[in-house]
Amino acid sequence: QVQLVESGGGLVQPGGSLRLSCAASGGIFTTYVMKWYRQAPEKQRELVAAATSSGIRNYSDSVKGRFTISRDNAKMTVYLQMNSLQPEDTAVYYCNARKMYYPFVDFWGQGIQVTVSS
């Protein structure tokens, strides 16, 4: 079992920045692809960014160039640096760990609110 705990959310003005953290415990961190998802009210959960332990990074088109995902394997933590935030970035952000090989299990954090508003 992997436990994931997010932190760093809150209220920020448009154009501002936030950094989310997700601390993992209970598993071999390097065997998981670490991802950030978000879910806005009345919308489906969407993948925001993903990072493998080997350095591969992927982003959704909506955040490319503004958000940066990184991971510290020694600290078993994944980060999401969010810059140039806009009201449409308002959502609950979830940390996800997906095993890189069979049985490809998923673990989720509890979610953290990010609100972008003036």
Beta strands, then each sheet from edge to edge (+ up, - down):
strand 1: 3-7
strand 2: 10-12
strand 3: 18-25
strand 4: 32-39
strand 5: 46-51
strand 6: 57-59
strand 7: 67-72
strand 8: 77-82
strand 9: 91-99
strand 10: 106-108
strand 11: 112-116
sheet 1: 1+ 3- 8+ 7-
sheet 2: 2+ 11+ 9- 4+ 5- 6+
sheet 3: 2+ 11+ 9- 10+
end
